[in-house]
Amino acid sequence: MDSDALNTFLIVHRRGGISNAAKALHRSQPAISRRIALLEQELGVPLFERVAGRTRLSDAGRVMVPYAERAVAAAQDAENAVRALKQQNSGPVSVAVVGTLAGGLLSRILKRFAGEHPDVGLTLRTATSAEVSDLVRRGDATIGLRYDRDASRDLDCELLFAEPLQVVCALDHPRAGGRVARLADLRDERWIAFPEIPGRREITASHVFALFQTHGLGEVEWTPVDSLTAQKRLVEAGFGIALLSRSNAAEEIESSLISTIGVGDLVASHDVVAVTRHGGFLSAASRRLLEIIRADYTTTLGGRGAGGSRPATRPSRKASRPRARLGA
């Protein structure tokens, strides 16, 4: 098996069939079909099957995917490492980030990096936390920024900071600028939160519901909104309240567009984590970008995690859960 065959297999899987893969790879459909047939012949098992007119992975194909991703990423690492010997501060650097983290701080970081490395091809794409990990794992992104640690052994996770969450509301809300003793006092409010999409779970979508469950308050009335900007506009207009990170709401609060509600028995935060591929090659430019990210996030947003000490870079094997710490 060579890396080209494995990459062709992965593209057919990700694009949902031979035709779309041929377009993505700029090859003919017969050439793609022949490549897959030779790989299946070598392995002695079919990697795809046709079900209801659609191409999907066979059992063998599903087993094959993570190994193919590692092999293709390792081949790309080898190529990048050799090229880096010739030009230390050039080449591509790609960043995958959760959309709600792609704000002003990240913009300043990328602008600073681009100024230091004008010959580096820097690209940015947004995704959910799970998708960020997938992009880094398979080598489509060099560095990822996501919420909470990923338990995969293929990834190294470094905690940048634990970002506090707060309840925000419209300026004319009866509780605006005030404080309630318990989260239970907000049970009858309508909440605005990210939708939970099957197969594309975003960790931040679960915070409101996890917090109410932690407090034993059960279900809550809510409106799903898949845009952070739209959430803030709806809060501003009085259509509901929301649980947002301080950095995501800072500009609107400073501009007196929205207000906050303090909650006495609630101390909530979520971890923002930098993700790289375990054992993967990082060019000098990639390492520099990671240094800038680490320094700027920890300096601007208050230290490395809640305890102030530098965390281990290996992920915990225990599955991550939304953090909900209860006050006294």
DRENMAR-609891 format. One line per 3 residues: their letters; for each residue x, y, z of C-alpha. Coordinates in Angstrom, 1 decimal, decimal comma. Layout:
% residues N
a) X Y Z ~ ...
% end
This chain:
% residues 328
mds) 0,0 0,0 0,0 ~ 1,3 3,4 -0,9 ~ 0,2 6,8 0,4
dal) -1,4 7,8 -2,8 ~ -3,7 4,7 -2,7 ~ -4,6 5,4 0,9
ntf) -5,3 9,1 0,2 ~ -7,5 8,1 -2,8 ~ -9,4 5,7 -0,4
liv) -9,9 8,5 2,1 ~ -11,1 11,1 -0,5 ~ -13,6 8,6 -1,9
hrr) -14,9 8,1 1,7 ~ -15,0 11,8 2,6 ~ -16,6 12,9 -0,7
ggi) -19,1 10,1 -0,8 ~ -18,2 8,3 -4,0 ~ -16,0 7,8 -7,0
sna) -17,4 10,7 -9,0 ~ -16,9 13,4 -6,4 ~ -13,5 12,0 -5,5
aka) -12,4 12,2 -9,2 ~ -13,4 15,9 -9,3 ~ -11,5 16,6 -6,0
lhr) -8,4 14,8 -7,2 ~ -8,6 16,0 -10,8 ~ -8,5 12,5 -12,2
sqp) -10,9 10,4 -14,3 ~ -13,5 8,2 -12,6 ~ -12,0 5,0 -14,2
ais) -8,6 5,9 -12,7 ~ -10,1 6,3 -9,2 ~ -12,1 3,1 -9,6
rri) -8,9 1,2 -10,7 ~ -6,9 2,6 -7,7 ~ -9,5 1,4 -5,2
all) -9,9 -1,9 -7,0 ~ -6,1 -2,5 -6,7 ~ -6,1 -1,6 -3,0
eqe) -9,0 -3,9 -2,3 ~ -7,2 -6,7 -4,3 ~ -4,1 -6,2 -2,2
lgv) -6,1 -6,3 1,0 ~ -8,4 -9,1 -0,1 ~ -11,5 -7,4 1,1
plf) -13,9 -4,8 -0,3 ~ -13,5 -1,3 1,3 ~ -16,8 0,1 0,0
erv) -20,3 -1,1 -0,7 ~ -23,3 0,3 -2,6 ~ -26,4 0,7 -0,4
agr) -29,6 2,4 -1,8 ~ -27,5 4,0 -4,6 ~ -25,0 5,4 -2,2
trl) -21,3 4,5 -1,7 ~ -20,4 3,8 1,9 ~ -17,7 2,1 3,8
sda) -17,7 -1,6 4,4 ~ -16,8 -3,0 7,8 ~ -13,2 -3,4 6,5
grv) -13,3 0,2 5,2 ~ -14,4 1,5 8,6 ~ -11,5 -0,3 10,3
mvp) -9,1 1,1 7,6 ~ -9,9 4,8 8,0 ~ -7,9 5,7 11,1
yae) -4,8 3,8 9,9 ~ -5,0 5,4 6,5 ~ -5,3 8,8 8,0
rav) -2,2 8,2 10,1 ~ -0,2 6,9 7,1 ~ -1,2 9,8 4,8
aaa) -0,4 12,3 7,6 ~ 3,0 10,7 8,2 ~ 3,9 10,8 4,5
qda) 3,0 14,5 4,5 ~ 5,1 15,0 7,6 ~ 8,1 13,5 5,9
ena) 7,6 15,8 2,9 ~ 7,3 18,8 5,1 ~ 10,3 17,9 7,2
vra) 12,5 17,6 4,1 ~ 11,3 20,9 2,6 ~ 11,9 22,6 6,0
lkq) 15,6 21,8 5,7 ~ 15,7 24,1 2,7 ~ 13,5 26,9 3,9
qns) 13,0 27,3 7,6 ~ 10,4 30,1 7,5 ~ 8,2 29,2 4,5
gpv) 5,6 26,6 3,5 ~ 2,0 26,1 4,5 ~ 0,6 26,4 8,0
sva) -3,1 25,6 8,5 ~ -5,2 26,4 11,6 ~ -8,6 24,8 12,4
vvg) -10,6 26,7 15,0 ~ -14,1 26,5 16,6 ~ -16,0 29,4 15,1
tla) -16,7 31,1 18,4 ~ -13,0 31,3 19,1 ~ -12,3 33,1 15,8
ggl) -12,6 36,5 17,3 ~ -10,5 39,6 17,8 ~ -7,7 37,9 19,8
lsr) -7,1 35,2 17,2 ~ -7,2 37,9 14,5 ~ -4,4 39,8 16,3
ilk) -2,4 36,6 16,7 ~ -2,6 35,7 13,0 ~ -1,8 39,3 11,9
rfa) 1,3 39,2 14,1 ~ 2,4 35,8 12,8 ~ 1,8 36,9 9,2
geh) 4,0 40,0 9,8 ~ 6,8 37,8 11,1 ~ 6,5 35,2 8,4
pdv) 5,4 36,8 5,2 ~ 6,5 33,8 3,1 ~ 4,4 31,3 5,0
glt) 1,1 30,3 3,4 ~ -1,3 30,6 6,4 ~ -4,8 29,3 6,1
lrt) -7,7 29,2 8,6 ~ -10,9 27,2 8,7 ~ -13,7 26,9 11,2
ats) -15,3 23,8 12,5 ~ -16,9 22,2 15,6 ~ -14,6 20,9 18,3
aev) -14,8 17,3 17,1 ~ -14,2 18,4 13,5 ~ -11,1 20,4 14,6
sdl) -9,7 17,2 16,1 ~ -10,4 15,3 12,9 ~ -8,7 17,9 10,7
vrr) -5,6 17,8 12,9 ~ -5,6 14,0 13,2 ~ -5,6 13,4 9,5
gda) -3,1 16,2 8,7 ~ -5,4 18,7 7,1 ~ -4,7 21,2 9,9
tig) -1,4 21,8 11,6 ~ -2,8 23,4 14,8 ~ -6,3 23,2 16,2
lry) -8,1 25,4 18,8 ~ -11,2 23,7 20,3 ~ -13,2 23,4 23,5
drd) -12,1 20,7 26,1 ~ -9,6 18,0 25,7 ~ -9,8 15,2 23,1
asr) -9,1 11,8 24,5 ~ -7,5 10,4 21,3 ~ -4,0 9,1 21,6
dld) -3,3 10,5 18,2 ~ -3,5 14,0 19,5 ~ -1,6 16,2 22,0
cel) -3,8 18,7 23,9 ~ -2,5 21,7 25,8 ~ -4,9 23,7 28,0
lfa) -4,6 27,4 27,1 ~ -7,1 28,7 29,7 ~ -10,4 28,0 31,4
epl) -12,7 30,7 30,1 ~ -15,5 31,8 32,5 ~ -19,1 31,6 31,3
qvv) -21,8 34,2 32,3 ~ -25,5 34,7 31,8 ~ -26,3 37,6 29,5
cal) -29,6 39,4 28,9 ~ -31,2 42,4 27,3 ~ -30,6 45,9 28,9
dhp) -34,3 46,1 29,8 ~ -34,5 42,7 31,3 ~ -35,9 42,9 34,9
rag) -32,8 41,3 36,3 ~ -30,3 43,1 34,1 ~ -27,2 44,1 36,1
grv) -28,5 42,3 39,1 ~ -28,0 39,0 40,8 ~ -30,0 36,0 41,7
arl) -29,2 33,5 44,5 ~ -29,7 30,4 42,5 ~ -29,7 29,1 38,9
adl) -33,2 27,8 39,7 ~ -34,4 31,4 39,8 ~ -33,8 31,5 36,0
rde) -35,5 28,2 35,3 ~ -38,6 29,8 33,7 ~ -36,6 32,0 31,3
rwi) -36,3 31,2 27,6 ~ -32,6 30,4 26,9 ~ -30,8 30,8 23,6
afp) -28,2 28,1 22,8 ~ -26,4 26,4 20,0 ~ -28,4 23,4 18,5
eip) -27,2 19,9 19,1 ~ -26,8 18,4 15,6 ~ -26,6 14,6 15,5
grr) -23,1 13,6 14,3 ~ -21,8 17,2 14,7 ~ -21,9 17,7 18,5
eit) -20,5 21,0 19,7 ~ -19,4 21,0 23,3 ~ -20,7 24,5 24,0
ash) -24,2 23,5 22,9 ~ -24,5 21,3 26,0 ~ -23,4 23,8 28,7
vfa) -26,9 25,2 29,5 ~ -28,5 21,8 29,7 ~ -25,6 20,2 31,6
lfq) -25,8 23,0 34,2 ~ -29,5 22,7 34,7 ~ -29,1 18,9 35,1
thg) -26,2 19,4 37,5 ~ -28,5 21,5 39,7 ~ -31,3 19,0 39,4
lge) -33,6 21,4 37,6 ~ -34,5 19,2 34,6 ~ -35,6 20,6 31,2
vew) -35,4 24,2 30,2 ~ -37,2 26,1 27,5 ~ -34,8 27,1 24,8
tpv) -34,4 28,4 21,2 ~ -31,6 26,8 19,1 ~ -29,5 29,3 17,2
dsl) -26,4 28,2 15,3 ~ -24,7 31,6 15,1 ~ -23,0 33,4 18,0
taq) -23,7 36,8 16,4 ~ -27,4 35,9 16,0 ~ -27,5 34,7 19,6
krl) -26,2 38,0 20,8 ~ -28,6 40,0 18,6 ~ -31,6 38,0 19,9
vea) -30,5 38,5 23,5 ~ -30,1 42,2 22,8 ~ -33,6 42,3 21,4
gfg) -35,1 40,6 24,5 ~ -35,9 37,2 22,9 ~ -34,2 35,3 25,6
ial) -31,1 35,0 27,8 ~ -27,9 33,0 27,1 ~ -24,8 31,5 28,7
lsr) -21,8 33,0 26,9 ~ -18,1 33,2 27,5 ~ -16,8 36,5 28,8
sna) -14,6 37,1 25,7 ~ -17,5 36,4 23,3 ~ -19,8 38,9 25,1
aee) -17,2 41,5 26,1 ~ -17,6 43,9 23,2 ~ -21,4 44,0 23,5
ies) -21,3 44,5 27,3 ~ -18,7 47,3 27,0 ~ -20,8 49,0 24,3
sli) -23,9 48,7 26,6 ~ -25,8 46,6 24,1 ~ -26,4 43,7 26,5
sti) -26,1 43,2 30,3 ~ -25,4 40,3 32,7 ~ -27,2 38,5 35,5
gvg) -25,0 37,2 38,3 ~ -25,9 33,7 39,7 ~ -24,9 33,0 43,2
dlv) -24,6 29,2 43,1 ~ -22,9 29,0 39,7 ~ -19,3 29,1 38,7
ash) -19,0 27,8 35,1 ~ -16,2 27,7 32,5 ~ -15,0 25,7 29,6
dvv) -11,5 24,8 28,6 ~ -9,9 26,2 25,5 ~ -7,3 23,8 24,2
avt) -4,6 23,8 21,5 ~ -4,4 20,5 19,6 ~ -1,5 19,1 17,6
rhg) -0,9 15,6 16,2 ~ 1,0 13,4 18,5 ~ 4,4 12,7 17,0
gfl) 3,6 14,9 14,0 ~ 6,1 17,2 12,4 ~ 5,9 20,9 13,2
saa) 7,9 23,3 11,1 ~ 9,7 26,2 12,6 ~ 6,9 28,5 11,5
srr) 4,3 26,2 13,0 ~ 6,1 26,1 16,3 ~ 6,4 29,9 16,3
lle) 2,6 30,2 15,7 ~ 1,9 27,9 18,6 ~ 4,2 29,9 20,8
iir) 2,4 33,1 19,9 ~ -1,0 31,5 20,5 ~ 0,1 30,1 23,9
ady) 1,6 33,4 25,0 ~ -1,2 35,7 23,8 ~ -4,1 33,5 25,1
ttt) -2,6 32,9 28,5 ~ -1,5 36,5 28,9 ~ -4,7 38,2 27,7
lgg) -7,1 35,8 29,3 ~ -5,6 35,2 32,6 ~ -3,1 32,4 32,9
rga) -2,7 28,7 32,1 ~ -5,9 27,2 33,3 ~ -7,8 27,7 36,5
ggs) -4,8 26,8 38,7 ~ -2,2 28,9 37,0 ~ 0,2 26,1 36,3
rpa) 1,2 24,7 33,0 ~ -0,9 21,5 32,2 ~ 0,4 18,3 30,8
trp) 0,2 18,1 27,0 ~ -1,0 14,5 26,9 ~ -4,8 14,2 27,0
srk) -6,7 12,5 29,8 ~ -8,1 9,1 29,0 ~ -11,3 10,1 30,8
asr) -14,0 11,5 28,5 ~ -14,5 15,2 28,8 ~ -17,6 16,6 30,2
pra) -18,8 20,2 30,3 ~ -17,4 21,8 33,4 ~ -19,9 22,9 36,0
rlg) -18,4 24,0 39,4 ~ -20,9 25,0 42,0 ~ -20,2 27,8 44,4
a) -20,8 27,7 48,1
% end
